[in-house]
Amino acid sequence: MKFNRNTRISTLIKENEETIQAIASINKHFLKLKNPVLRKVLAPRVTVADAAKVGGVEIDIMIKKLKEIGFEFEGDMPQKFNTDNLNIENMSGTKNIKNLVSLDVRPTLASGEDPFNIIMKAVKILKEEETLQIINSFEPIPLIRKLQAKGYESWTERPKEGEVHTFFKLNKTKWVDNEVEETVKKSNKNFEIELANFGNNLRRIDVRELEMPEPMVQILKEIETLKNGQALFVDHKKIPQFLLPELELRNFDILYKEIDCNHTILLIYKNNRS
């Protein structure tokens, strides 16, 4: 299988379970990948480049390990560590933090749950003058990317071994009111027409009975394996608002049609389809 810096870790694991041991062998920071709970949370959201950032290694080391177990890298070999323009700053001692709201998600992870929704609820009620502190055992790259897209500046501190503090503060100069549901509604594409265009070239899943955040995790897994010209048809309970920024980052379009108050169908596909 071929891969690049943007390939999701979950895709590699699905293709070859040796991926877990190969990455975990790089350094102790990657041992968390052996934990099924952390793997479930991280793998569908983290790319090869993201994983290198989380583990604090050059991406070429990641690439080398993956090539050793049979994967083939596409693209030019990076010459130096790339942070993907996340603009993460270690601002320890340079920020006068007032109105700190602290959230330790390690107990949630230890219980086997994904803390994503808990964090997003905290963000939703965060006041403009407040700073959110997320305490975790790793640097939450997908979360940082998501919140930076919403106008939050972030910085990370490591007060001690195995403990990472990530801070988020709204930067009003970067903030854009982006109601994701409205973004979907503004699409000028017709659901029925687009569905008919794909014909039988569809993959179908039903996530209505899954508990959060399983619907999002399952959808992200499925779109990673879509073939060229194929679309994913999803039976969902509602419009998955937290999923939309992830789809946009991966260059996917999403259309929806509400069947009733507890049933919405989604059509997800690469937006460069010819």
N, C-alpha and C positions, 0 to 999 in steps of 0.2 A: 504494500500500500504506500502511496505517495502522501507526503504531508508538507505543510509549510508552517511558518511562524504563527499563523492564525488558526491552525487546526486545534479543535477542542480536545482536551485530555480524555474526555469520555469516549470520543471517537476512536482514539488510539487504544484505549483499554478494551473497547468492544471488539476491535480487530485482533488484538493480541494481549492477553492478560499478563504477559511478561512485562508489559509496560510499567505496571505497578512496582515490581521489584527493580527494574532498570532505573526508574527515576528515583526511587527511595534510596538507591545505593549511592547517589551523588553526594548527599550530605544529610545531616540529621534533620534539617528543616523539612526534607521531603518525606520523612518517616510518617508524617500525618496522613500521607496517601494510603498507608496500610490500614488506617482506621476506617471501617466501612461507613461510619456516620459522616466523617469529614470528607471522605471520597464522594459520597452522595451529594454533599453540599457544593464541593469545589469543582469536581470533574466536568459537569455539564456547562459550567460558566467560565472556566479558565482555559485560555489558549496556551500553546507552547511558550509564547513570549511572556504571557502573564505568569506562568509557572516559574520561569526563570527569575522574574522579578520577586515573586513570593519567596523563592529559595535563596535569593541573593547570589546568583551565579550568572556567568556569561551565557547567553543563549546558545553559543556554539557547543558548550558542554552538554546541554540538553540534546541538541541535534546529534552529537556524536553517540550518546548513549542509546538514542532511539534507532540510529543506523546500525548499531551493533546487534540489535534484535530483529533486523530485517526490514525496517522502514526505509523509504527512499525520500530524501529531502528535495523539495522543489524550490528553486530560487537561489539567489546569491547568498553565500555564507556571510553572516554578519561579522564585521570586523571588531565591533565593540558593543558593549552592553547598551541596549536600547530600551528606554523607559516608556516607549509608545506615547510620548508627549502627555503623560498623565500629570506632569507638573507637581509631583508629590514632593513636598519640602519638609525637611526636618527642622522645624522652627522652634525647637526647645530653647527656652530662654529669650526668645525674640517676640513672643506673643504674650500680651498681658490679658490672660483669659479671665473674663468675668461671666457670671451667670452660666456656670458649667453644668451641663446635664450629662451624667455618666450612666452608661449602660454596659454591664458585663454580660456578654453573650456566651461565655464559656459554660455555665451551668446548662444553658439551653442545648448547646451542642452535646454536652455529656449525656443529656437525657435522650439523645437520638433525634432531636428536632432541628429543623432548619430555622435559624433566627432571622431570616430575611424579612418576613412580614412584621416581626416585632420591631426591627430596626426602622422599617418604613413607616410604621405607626408613630414611632418616636420622632421621626423627621417631620411627619405631617403636622404634629402639634408643637414643633419646635418654634420658639419665638425668634424674631429677627435679631434680638440682642443676645440670644443664647448660643452657646457652642456645644455641640454634641460630641461626647467622648465615647468611642466604642472600644471596649477592652476585649481582646481576643488573643488567640495563640498564634495567629498568622496575620499577614497584611491582606486586607480584603480588597484585592484589586478590582473585581467586578463591581463592588459597591462604590468604590472610589470613582470609577469611570461613570457609573450611573448618576451619582450625585453631582459630579463635576458638570455633567451635561445639563443639570438643573440649576447650575449657578453656584454651587458650593465649592469653596476652596478647602483644601484638606492638607494635613501634614501628619506624619507618623513619628512616634517615639517608641523606643524599646527600653523601658526602665530596668528590666532585668531579663535574664535568659528565659525564653519561652513565653514572654508576655509582650504583646504589641498593643499600643494605644494609638488609635486613629481618631483625629479630630476633624470635625466638619463645621464650617461657619458660612452662612449665606453671604455671598458677595452681591449686593444689590445691583452693581454695575454689569454683572454677568447674567443676572436672573432673567429668565424669559418665561412668561406664563404659557405653559404647554400642557393643556388638558388633553391627555392622550386619547380619550374617548372622542373628543371633537376632531382630532386628527384623523381618526378612522372614518368618521361620518363625512368628512370633506372629500373623500376619495371620489373621483369622477368615474370610476370603473363600476360596472354593473355586476353584482354578485352572480346572477344567473347566467349572464353571457360568459363571464370568465370561467365559471364552473363548466359550462357546455364546451368551451374551447379545450379544456383538458380531457374531455371524454372519459375514457377508462384509465387514463394515465394519472390515477389518484391513489394515494395511500390514506386509509381511513383509521381514525382512532376515536375512542369515546372516553373522555376524562371526567365525566359528570359525577362519577361515584368516588373519585379520588379525593383524599384530604389534602389541603394546602400544605406545602407548596408543590405537591406531586404533579398537578396538571402542567405547571410551567416546566418542571424538570422533564416530564415525559415528552412534551412538545419539542423542547430544545434537543432532546436526544433524537427524535424522529426527523427533524429537519436536517440534521447533520448527515443523514444517509439518503436523502432524496436524490434521485437520479436526475440528470439533465432533462428539463421539460416536464418534470413531475411536480405535482402539488400535494399538499397535505390537507385533508378534509377532517376537521375536528368537531365533534359534538361536545359542547362546553355548556356550563351553567350560565356564564356571563362573558362579557368582554374582558379578557385578561389584561388589565391595565399595566401591570408590572412587566408583562412580557413584551410589550410594544417597543420600548427602547432597545431591548436585546435584539429584536427582529430587525430594527432599523440599522443597528450596528453591523449586522450580518448580511445586509443588503437583501432583505426579504420584504415582500409586500404582504399585507393581510387585509382581507375583506370579511365582512360578517353579515349575518342575517338573523334577526331575532325571531324565533319561532313562538316562544311564549316567555313568561317572566322567569322561568327556570331552565330555558333551553335556547342557546345561541349556537349557530353553526359558523365555523370559521374556514376560510380558504387561505392557505399560506403558501407562497411560492417565491422563487427568485425574481426580483423585479427587472432583471435583464433578459428575461425569456424572449427568445426570438419568435 
